[in-house]
Amino acid sequence: MTHSDTKLLQILLNLPPGKLSVSERKAFQAMYDDLVNGKYISLSRKQRSWAEQIYMKHELHRNPLPKLKRVETKDKQKAVLDLGPLPLKPPGR
């Protein structure tokens, strides 16, 4: 598994209610907050191992998150035309 510590904790915290016990959710939330706030750089080996066990227990490795797709909002040429009339060039050049 190649998730970073924060990503792993985000995945676990986004599990539907009832998948994690109240104590697990509190512990993972505290670990996540400490990482995000800069109190710790990474999880300890014991914490990482525990989080990975829960990750494997819920078989999240079998259902990876869908990859995000890039969606362009407008065609580049159309965006240029949407600017409106261009200003005139100054005289004398």
BAMAR-977728 format. One record per residue: x negated, y, z of N, C-alpha, C in turn; residue in three letters; residue number from 1. Coordinates in Angstrom, 1 decimal, padded with zeros to 4 digits. Layout:
BAMAR-977728
+--------+--------+--------+--------+--------+--------+--------+--------+--------+-----+-----+
:    n.X :    n.Y :    n.Z :   ca.X :   ca.Y :   ca.Z :    c.X :    c.Y :    c.Z : res :   n :
+--------+--------+--------+--------+--------+--------+--------+--------+--------+-----+-----+
:      X :      Y :      Z :      X :      Y :      Z :      X :      Y :      Z : ALA : NUM :
...
+--------+--------+--------+--------+--------+--------+--------+--------+--------+-----+-----+
***
This chain:
BAMAR-977728
+--------+--------+--------+--------+--------+--------+--------+--------+--------+-----+-----+
:    n.X :    n.Y :    n.Z :   ca.X :   ca.Y :   ca.Z :    c.X :    c.Y :    c.Z : res :   n :
+--------+--------+--------+--------+--------+--------+--------+--------+--------+-----+-----+
: -000.9 : -001.2 :  000.0 :  000.0 :  000.0 :  000.0 : -000.9 :  001.2 :  000.0 : MET :   1 :
: -000.6 :  002.2 : -000.8 : -001.4 :  003.4 : -001.0 : -000.8 :  004.7 : -000.5 : THR :   2 :
:  000.2 :  004.6 :  000.2 :  000.9 :  005.9 :  000.7 :  000.0 :  006.6 :  001.7 : HIS :   3 :
:  000.0 :  007.9 :  001.7 : -000.6 :  008.7 :  002.7 :  000.2 :  008.5 :  004.0 : SER :   4 :
: -000.4 :  008.9 :  005.1 :  000.3 :  008.8 :  006.4 :  001.6 :  009.6 :  006.4 : ASP :   5 :
:  001.5 :  010.8 :  006.0 :  002.7 :  011.6 :  006.0 :  003.8 :  011.1 :  005.0 : THR :   6 :
:  003.4 :  010.6 :  003.9 :  004.4 :  010.0 :  002.9 :  005.0 :  008.8 :  003.5 : LYS :   7 :
:  004.2 :  007.9 :  004.1 :  004.7 :  006.7 :  004.8 :  005.8 :  007.1 :  005.8 : LEU :   8 :
:  005.4 :  008.0 :  006.7 :  006.4 :  008.4 :  007.7 :  007.6 :  009.1 :  007.1 : LEU :   9 :
:  007.5 :  009.8 :  006.0 :  008.7 :  010.4 :  005.4 :  009.6 :  009.3 :  004.9 : GLN :  10 :
:  009.0 :  008.3 :  004.3 :  009.8 :  007.2 :  003.7 :  010.6 :  006.5 :  004.9 : ILE :  11 :
:  009.9 :  006.3 :  006.0 :  010.5 :  005.6 :  007.1 :  011.6 :  006.4 :  007.7 : LEU :  12 :
:  011.4 :  007.7 :  007.8 :  012.4 :  008.6 :  008.5 :  013.6 :  008.8 :  007.5 : LEU :  13 :
:  013.4 :  008.6 :  006.3 :  014.6 :  008.7 :  005.3 :  015.4 :  007.4 :  005.2 : ASN :  14 :
:  015.1 :  006.4 :  006.0 :  015.9 :  005.2 :  006.0 :  017.3 :  005.5 :  006.5 : LEU :  15 :
:  018.3 :  004.8 :  006.0 :  019.7 :  005.0 :  006.4 :  019.8 :  004.8 :  007.9 : PRO :  16 :
:  020.7 :  005.5 :  008.6 :  021.0 :  005.3 :  010.0 :  021.2 :  003.8 :  010.3 : PRO :  17 :
:  020.7 :  003.3 :  011.4 :  020.8 :  002.0 :  011.8 :  019.7 :  001.1 :  011.4 : GLY :  18 :
:  018.9 :  001.5 :  010.5 :  017.7 :  000.7 :  010.1 :  016.6 :  000.8 :  011.1 : LYS :  19 :
:  016.4 :  001.9 :  011.7 :  015.4 :  002.1 :  012.7 :  016.1 :  002.3 :  014.1 : LEU :  20 :
:  015.5 :  001.8 :  015.1 :  016.0 :  002.0 :  016.4 :  015.8 :  003.5 :  016.8 : SER :  21 :
:  016.5 :  004.0 :  017.9 :  016.4 :  005.3 :  018.3 :  014.9 :  005.6 :  018.7 : VAL :  22 :
:  014.3 :  004.7 :  019.4 :  012.9 :  004.9 :  019.9 :  011.9 :  004.9 :  018.7 : SER :  23 :
:  012.2 :  004.0 :  017.7 :  011.3 :  004.1 :  016.5 :  011.4 :  005.4 :  015.8 : GLU :  24 :
:  012.6 :  005.8 :  015.6 :  012.9 :  007.1 :  014.9 :  012.2 :  008.3 :  015.6 : ARG :  25 :
:  012.3 :  008.3 :  017.0 :  011.7 :  009.4 :  017.8 :  010.2 :  009.3 :  017.6 : LYS :  26 :
:  009.6 :  008.1 :  017.7 :  008.2 :  008.0 :  017.6 :  007.7 :  008.4 :  016.3 : ALA :  27 :
:  008.3 :  007.9 :  015.2 :  007.9 :  008.3 :  013.9 :  008.0 :  009.8 :  013.6 : PHE :  28 :
:  009.1 :  010.4 :  014.1 :  009.3 :  011.8 :  014.0 :  008.2 :  012.6 :  014.7 : GLN :  29 :
:  007.8 :  012.2 :  015.9 :  006.8 :  012.8 :  016.7 :  005.4 :  012.7 :  015.9 : ALA :  30 :
:  005.2 :  011.5 :  015.4 :  003.9 :  011.3 :  014.6 :  003.9 :  012.2 :  013.4 : MET :  31 :
:  005.0 :  012.3 :  012.7 :  005.1 :  013.1 :  011.5 :  004.9 :  014.6 :  011.8 : TYR :  32 :
:  005.6 :  015.1 :  012.9 :  005.4 :  016.5 :  013.3 :  004.0 :  016.8 :  013.7 : ASP :  33 :
:  003.3 :  015.9 :  014.4 :  001.9 :  016.1 :  014.7 :  001.0 :  016.2 :  013.5 : ASP :  34 :
:  001.3 :  015.4 :  012.5 :  000.5 :  015.4 :  011.3 :  000.7 :  016.7 :  010.5 : LEU :  35 :
:  002.0 :  017.1 :  010.4 :  002.3 :  018.3 :  009.6 :  001.8 :  019.5 :  010.3 : VAL :  36 :
:  001.9 :  019.6 :  011.6 :  001.5 :  020.8 :  012.3 :  000.0 :  020.9 :  012.5 : ASN :  37 :
: -000.8 :  019.8 :  012.1 : -002.2 :  019.9 :  012.2 : -002.8 :  019.4 :  013.5 : GLY :  38 :
: -002.0 :  018.9 :  014.3 : -002.5 :  018.4 :  015.6 : -003.4 :  017.2 :  015.4 : LYS :  39 :
: -003.1 :  016.3 :  014.5 : -003.9 :  015.2 :  014.1 : -004.1 :  015.2 :  012.6 : TYR :  40 :
: -005.2 :  014.6 :  012.2 : -005.5 :  014.6 :  010.7 : -004.9 :  013.3 :  010.1 : ILE :  41 :
: -004.9 :  012.2 :  010.9 : -004.3 :  011.0 :  010.3 : -003.8 :  010.1 :  011.5 : SER :  42 :
: -003.1 :  009.1 :  011.2 : -002.6 :  008.2 :  012.2 : -003.8 :  007.3 :  012.7 : LEU :  43 :
: -003.6 :  006.8 :  013.9 : -004.6 :  005.8 :  014.4 : -004.4 :  004.5 :  013.7 : SER :  44 :
: -005.3 :  003.6 :  013.8 : -005.1 :  002.3 :  013.2 : -003.9 :  001.6 :  013.7 : ARG :  45 :
: -003.7 :  001.7 :  015.0 : -002.5 :  001.0 :  015.7 : -001.2 :  001.6 :  015.1 : LYS :  46 :
: -001.1 :  003.0 :  015.1 :  000.1 :  003.6 :  014.6 :  000.3 :  003.3 :  013.1 : GLN :  47 :
: -000.8 :  003.3 :  012.3 : -000.6 :  003.0 :  010.9 : -000.2 :  001.6 :  010.7 : ARG :  48 :
: -000.7 :  000.6 :  011.5 : -000.3 : -000.8 :  011.4 :  001.1 : -001.0 :  011.7 : SER :  49 :
:  001.6 : -000.3 :  012.7 :  003.0 : -000.4 :  013.2 :  003.9 :  000.2 :  012.1 : TRP :  50 :
:  003.5 :  001.3 :  011.5 :  004.4 :  001.9 :  010.5 :  004.4 :  001.0 :  009.2 : ALA :  51 :
:  003.3 :  000.4 :  008.9 :  003.3 : -000.5 :  007.7 :  004.1 : -001.8 :  008.0 : GLU :  52 :
:  004.1 : -002.3 :  009.2 :  004.9 : -003.4 :  009.6 :  006.4 : -003.1 :  009.4 : GLN :  53 :
:  006.8 : -001.9 :  009.8 :  008.2 : -001.5 :  009.6 :  008.5 : -001.4 :  008.2 : ILE :  54 :
:  007.6 : -000.8 :  007.4 :  007.7 : -000.6 :  006.0 :  007.9 : -001.9 :  005.3 : TYR :  55 :
:  007.1 : -002.9 :  005.6 :  007.2 : -004.2 :  005.0 :  008.5 : -005.0 :  005.5 : MET :  56 :
:  008.8 : -004.8 :  006.7 :  010.0 : -005.4 :  007.3 :  011.3 : -005.1 :  006.5 : LYS :  57 :
:  011.4 : -003.8 :  006.1 :  012.5 : -003.4 :  005.4 :  012.4 : -003.5 :  003.9 : HIS :  58 :
:  011.3 : -004.2 :  003.5 :  011.0 : -004.5 :  002.1 :  011.0 : -003.3 :  001.2 : GLU :  59 :
:  010.5 : -002.2 :  001.7 :  010.4 : -000.9 :  000.9 :  009.4 : -001.0 : -000.2 : LEU :  60 :
:  008.4 : -001.9 : -000.1 :  007.4 : -002.1 : -001.1 :  008.0 : -002.8 : -002.4 : HIS :  61 :
:  009.2 : -003.4 : -002.2 :  009.8 : -004.0 : -003.4 :  010.7 : -003.1 : -004.1 : ARG :  62 :
:  011.1 : -002.0 : -003.5 :  012.0 : -001.0 : -004.1 :  011.3 :  000.3 : -004.1 : ASN :  63 :
:  010.3 :  000.5 : -005.0 :  009.6 :  001.8 : -004.9 :  010.5 :  003.0 : -005.3 : PRO :  64 :
:  010.2 :  004.2 : -004.9 :  011.0 :  005.3 : -005.2 :  010.9 :  005.6 : -006.7 : LEU :  65 :
:  012.0 :  006.0 : -007.3 :  011.9 :  006.3 : -008.8 :  010.9 :  007.5 : -009.0 : PRO :  66 :
:  010.2 :  007.4 : -010.1 :  009.2 :  008.5 : -010.4 :  010.0 :  009.7 : -010.9 : LYS :  67 :
:  009.6 :  010.9 : -010.5 :  010.2 :  012.1 : -011.0 :  009.9 :  012.3 : -012.4 : LEU :  68 :
:  010.9 :  012.8 : -013.2 :  010.7 :  013.1 : -014.6 :  010.7 :  014.6 : -014.8 : LYS :  69 :
:  009.8 :  015.1 : -015.6 :  009.7 :  016.5 : -015.9 :  010.8 :  016.9 : -016.9 : ARG :  70 :
:  011.5 :  017.9 : -016.5 :  012.7 :  018.4 : -017.3 :  012.4 :  019.9 : -017.7 : VAL :  71 :
:  012.3 :  020.1 : -019.0 :  012.1 :  021.5 : -019.4 :  013.5 :  022.2 : -019.5 : GLU :  72 :
:  013.5 :  023.4 : -019.0 :  014.7 :  024.1 : -018.9 :  015.1 :  024.8 : -020.2 : THR :  73 :
:  014.1 :  025.4 : -020.9 :  014.3 :  026.1 : -022.1 :  013.2 :  025.8 : -023.1 : LYS :  74 :
:  013.6 :  025.9 : -024.4 :  012.6 :  025.8 : -025.4 :  011.7 :  027.0 : -025.4 : ASP :  75 :
:  010.4 :  026.9 : -025.6 :  009.5 :  028.0 : -025.5 :  009.9 :  029.1 : -026.5 : LYS :  76 :
:  010.2 :  028.8 : -027.7 :  010.5 :  029.8 : -028.7 :  011.8 :  030.5 : -028.3 : GLN :  77 :
:  012.8 :  029.8 : -027.8 :  014.0 :  030.4 : -027.4 :  013.8 :  031.4 : -026.2 : LYS :  78 :
:  012.9 :  031.0 : -025.3 :  012.6 :  031.9 : -024.2 :  011.9 :  033.2 : -024.7 : ALA :  79 :
:  011.1 :  033.2 : -025.7 :  010.5 :  034.4 : -026.3 :  011.6 :  035.3 : -026.8 : VAL :  80 :
:  012.6 :  034.7 : -027.5 :  013.7 :  035.4 : -028.1 :  014.6 :  036.0 : -027.1 : LEU :  81 :
:  014.7 :  035.4 : -025.9 :  015.5 :  035.9 : -024.9 :  015.0 :  037.2 : -024.2 : ASP :  82 :
:  013.8 :  037.6 : -024.5 :  013.2 :  038.8 : -023.9 :  013.9 :  040.0 : -024.3 : LEU :  83 :
:  014.5 :  040.0 : -025.5 :  015.2 :  041.2 : -026.0 :  014.3 :  041.9 : -027.0 : GLY :  84 :
:  014.6 :  043.1 : -027.4 :  013.8 :  043.8 : -028.4 :  012.5 :  044.2 : -027.8 : PRO :  85 :
:  011.4 :  044.0 : -028.6 :  010.1 :  044.4 : -028.1 :  009.9 :  045.9 : -028.3 : LEU :  86 :
:  009.1 :  046.5 : -027.4 :  008.8 :  047.9 : -027.5 :  008.0 :  048.2 : -028.8 : PRO :  87 :
:  008.2 :  049.4 : -029.3 :  007.4 :  049.8 : -030.5 :  006.0 :  050.1 : -030.2 : LEU :  88 :
:  005.1 :  050.0 : -031.2 :  003.7 :  050.3 : -030.9 :  003.5 :  051.8 : -030.9 : LYS :  89 :
:  002.5 :  052.2 : -030.1 :  002.3 :  053.7 : -030.0 :  001.8 :  054.2 : -031.4 : PRO :  90 :
:  002.1 :  055.4 : -031.7 :  001.6 :  056.0 : -033.0 :  000.1 :  056.3 : -033.0 : PRO :  91 :
: -000.5 :  056.3 : -034.1 : -001.9 :  056.6 : -034.2 : -002.9 :  055.4 : -034.1 : GLY :  92 :
: -002.4 :  054.3 : -034.2 : -003.3 :  053.2 : -034.1 : -003.3 :  052.4 : -035.3 : ARG :  93 :
+--------+--------+--------+--------+--------+--------+--------+--------+--------+-----+-----+
***
